[in-house]
Amino acid sequence: MISNQILQNTIEGLKGISRIDFSILDTEGKVLATTFDDMKGYESAVLSFVESPADSQVIQGHQFFKIFDEQQLEYVLLAGGENEEVYMVGKIAAFQVQSLLVAYKERFDKDNFIKNLLLDNLLLVDIYNRAKKLHIDTEQKRVIFIIETTHEKDSVALDNVRTLLGGKSRDFITAVDEKNIIVVKELSDSDGGKELQKMAKEMLDILKTECKEERIHIAYGTVVNDIKEVSKSYKEAKLALDVGKIFFDEKDIVAYSTLGIGRLIYQLPIPLCKMFIKEIFEGKSPDDFDEETLATINKFFENSLNVSETSRQLYIHRNTLVYRLDKLQKSTGLDLRVFEDAITFKIALMVVKYMRYMESLEY
């Protein structure tokens, strides 16, 4: 349950204080963590100690201690030396590891509860009963952040992220797969859209600095007021992550509330999308245009169909832009200067983008 790295860090810290070497072994005599230079020849002694009724014992000039997890023997702690001081320090070290076991087990129970809550695997009555047992507030504002990284995460990496992002003791940081980290963030009553964006930016900056990730995407859902609605915010964040990759790939942070029409397009069946493109463009595709035409179209949309501002930003004469728009109208039948035609063309571009993305997932 506790990673070997955590055990190693613990006994190294204890050695730094007491100047006594420690080793933690499993019940089969395998070394999990040690500060000794050599641990050969202790396996039989550990196995013998495990079988004995004693909780502590001096063997081969060292103090041995048993560490239990609810009456179940979990570890054997070995402290270097056999005098009274080593015995006392060894008892303290054993108590420290025992406390870690309790803390990690409680966190494991909470982590398991949060995962099942996110995935909608719990009945409503179970949600409230288990939340009460785990001392989790049920009526609290929360929001879900999903952090997608380029590298797979193991338990040690997840512990590091917990340390980096665990600003509040009642926030939960977990994972349901190798690449996505989920942050269940507790909020105050005054936290709104600006605060959520700020939180996401802080997470992004911390992970980029400390974890050296090449690319990080962060998506988040809407704020919920009850623990039973946490799965709703998670689904929204997951949808925002997927939709963001299609329509907002240049953004590192995407909020569910900003997805706009992209959220609707993402839920369209592919056959319906193909039918729409065929009817509007008679078999052609709006992404078949050359780069100059596409750049003109995108800039025109960015400037809210303003011809003068678009020509200025493209460093071309107004008449040149008008000529390009006229040429586009002849080939597609759509005049982008007319609002209805512009909306149709914009949606078509997004639909094609969505179709290309879905096709790429099939390979």
N, C-alpha and C positions, 0 to 999 in steps of 0.2 A: 504493500500500500504506500509506504514511504519510499521514495526513490533512493537509490544507493548514493546519489550525489548529495542529497539532503543529509543522509546519515554521515557521509564523509565530512561535510562541512561542520556538522555538529561535534564530532569527536575531535576534529582539528581545532575547533574553538575551545573545547574543554582542555585539550593538551596545552594550548597557548596560555590558559589560566593556571593550570595545575602542574604543568611540566611532566605529566604522567602519560604514557602511551596507552592507547585504547584500540580495541578491535571489536567489531560487531560481526557475528556469524549467524547463519541460519541454523535450523535444528539438525541439518545433515552435515554440519561442519564446514560449509562453504563460506569463505570470507566475503562479506558484503562491503565493508569499509574498514580501513585500518590506518594507524599511524606508525605501526611497527615496520622495520625494514625487512623482516623475514617472518612469515607466519607458517613455515613448514613444520610438520610434526605435531600439530595441535588437533587434527581432525579426530583422532581416536579419543583424546581427552574430552573434547566437546561432546562426542556421542555418548561417552560414559557419564558425563555430567547431566546430559539431557535425560538419561534413564534413571538417574538418582532422584530421591525425594527432596534433596536439599535445594533451597532457593539461591544459596551462595556457597562457594567452596574454594579452597586454595588447592590448585593443581599445578604441578611443575613450576612452582615459584611465582604463580600469578593468581590474582583474584578472579573468580568466575561468578557471573550473576545471571539469573534468568529474568527475562522480560516477557510479561504476559499481556495478551489482548483478550480481556473478558475470560479469564481462566484458561485460555489457550496459549501455550508456549509459542512465542513468535520469534524471539531473538535470544542469543547468548552474548553477553558483554564480557570482554576480557580486559582487565586492567593490569598494567605492568607493575608487578611487585606484590608483596604479601604482608607488609606492615599495616598498622592500624590506620595510618593516614591514607594509604592507597585504598583500604577498605571503605573508609568514609567517602572519599572522592568517587570511588566506584559506585557506591550506593546513590550518590547525587547524580552521576552520569546515567545510571539505570533509570532513575526517576525521570530525568530529562527526556530520555528516549520513550519512556512509557507515556509521558505527557504528549509527546509528538504523535504517538499512535492514536491517542484519544482525539487530539485535535484534527488529525488527518482523516480519521474515521468519520468525525462529525462533518468535516468538509466534504468527504466522499458522499455521505448521505444527502447533504444539501445539493451537491453537484448532480447526483443521480435524480433528485427531485426536480431540479431546474431543467435538466435535459428532457425528462418525461413531460414536464409542463410545456416546454417549447414545442415538442413534437405532438402535442394533443393526445398523449397516451394515458391520461388520468381522468377518472370520473369527477364530476363537480364536487361531490361529497368528499372524495379522497384528497382533492386539492386543499380544501380548508382544514381537514383533519391533519394531514401531514405538515402543512404550513404551521399549524399550531404547535405540533410536537417539535418542529425544528426552530421554533421561535422566529418565524418569518412573518413580518407584518403583511396582512392581506389587503389592507386599504391604504395603499401608498402609490404615489405617482411614479411610474417607471417608463423607460423606453428601451428598445433593443437596438444595439449597434452590432453590425456584422463586419468583421475585419478579414478581408481576403488577402493572403500573402502569396508570394511566389514560391516559398519553400514549405515543405511539409513540416508539421509541428509534432514533436514527441512530448512526453510528459514533462521533461526538464524544461524544454522551450516554453511550454504552457505555463509552468511555474514562474519562469522569468517574466513572461507577459503579465501574469497576475501581480508580480512585484512592481512592475513598471506602471501598470494602469490601475491598480487597486487603491484608488484615492479614498474611497469610503469603505468602511468595514462591512456595510450591508449591500454593497455592489456584488454581483456574481459574475465571474469570468469562467467560461467553460468552452468546450468544443464538441461538435457532433461529427466532425470529419477531420482529415489531416491538414487542410489548408485554411479553413474558416474558424476564426475565434469569435465567440459570441459574448458580448458584454451586456448584462442586464443592469442598467444604470438607474439608481434611485435618484429622484428629482425633488426639488423643493417646489412649493406652490408657485413661485415667481418665475421658474424656468420656462422659457418659451422657445420659439424658433431660432432666435439669435444665439441663445445659450447652447442649444443643441449643436448648432453649427460650430460654435467655439469649442465645445467638448470634443467633437470629431476632429477638428484641426489640431487640438492638443495631442490627441491619441496618435494622429498621423505623424506629427513632428517627433514625438517620443520614440515611436517604433522605427522611423527612418534613421534617427540618430543612434539609438542603442542597438537595434537589431540588424542594421545594414541591409534592409530589404531593398531589392531592385525596384519593385512596384507594389504599392499597397492601394487597395480599394476599400473604402469604408462606406457602408450604406446604413441608414437607420429608418425605423418605422415611425408611427405616430405615438403620441403619449397616451398611456392607458392609466386608469385610476384604480383598477382592481387586479389582483393577482391572476384571476381566471382569464383576463384579457391579454396576458403577456404573450400567449401564442399568436394572437392577432398581430401584435407589433412585430413579432419575429417573422411571420409570413410576409408582412409588408416590407420589412428590411430585406428579406431574401428576394422578393420581387424587384425591389429597387436596385439590388446588386446586379441582377440579371438584365433588367431593362437598361441600366446605366451602361453596361458593356456594349450594348447595341447603339444607343442614341447619344450617350454622353461619355464616350470612351476617353475624351480628353480630360474629364473631371476625375479627381481622386476621391471626392466625397459627393455622394448622391443621397438626397432625402426623398422618401416616398411621396411626400406632399408636393414635390416639384416635378414629378414624372410627366404630368400633363397628358397629352394625347398618346404619348409613347406607351403608357400603361394600358390603354385601350387596344392599341395595335398589337401589343404583345400577346393579347388573349384571343386574337383572331386565328381561325384555322387556316393553314397554308392554302388549301384549295380555294377558299374564298378570296385570299389575297391575290392569287394568280388570276382569278376571274376579274377582279377589280382592275388590275394592271392591263389585262387584255382588252377590257371594255373601254378604258380611258385612252389607251395609246395604240389600240388596234394591233397588238402583237409586239410592239416595240417596248423598250424598257427605258425609263428616264435616266438610268445610270449609264447608258451607252454614249452619252454626250462626251465631247472632248473636255480636257481639264479647264480650258479657258471658259467654256460655256458654263460648266458646273461652278467655277469660281464666281462667275458673274451672277448666277442664280442665287448662290448662297449669300453673297454680299448684298444682293437686292433684298433678300429676306431679312438679313441682319438689320438693314436700315428701314425696315417697315415699308417697303415698296416705294421708297423715296428715290426718284431718278437722279435728282441733282446731287444728293449726298453720296449715292452709290458711285456715280461717275467720278466724283471728287476723290473718294477713297481708292478707286481703282486706277486713278491717274489717267483717265481717258476722257475724251470729249463727250458731252451729253448726247450728241447725235450718234456717236459710235455705240453708246449703250442702247439707244433707241433702235438702232439698226440690228443689234444682237437680239433684242427682245422681239422685234418684228420677225426675224429669221426663225426664232424659237416658236413663235406663234404659227408660222407656216408649216413647220415640221410636226407640231403636236396638236395644233388647233386650240391651244390655251394661251391667252394673253395674260402674262403675269402682272400687268398693270391693273387688271380687273380683280378685285378682292376674291370673288368666288373661284375664278380660275387659279389664282395664286394658292388658295387653300387646297384645292384639288391637287395641284402639283406638289405642294409641300407634303401632303399626306402620302402621295405616291412615292416620293423619295424615301420617306420613312418606312413605308411598307416594303419596298425593295430592299432596304437595309436590313429589315427584320428577316425577310426571306433568305437573304444571303447568309445571315448569321445562323439561322436554323439549319440551312443546308450544310454549313461548316461543321455543325455538331454531329451530323450523321456520318462523317468520315473519321 
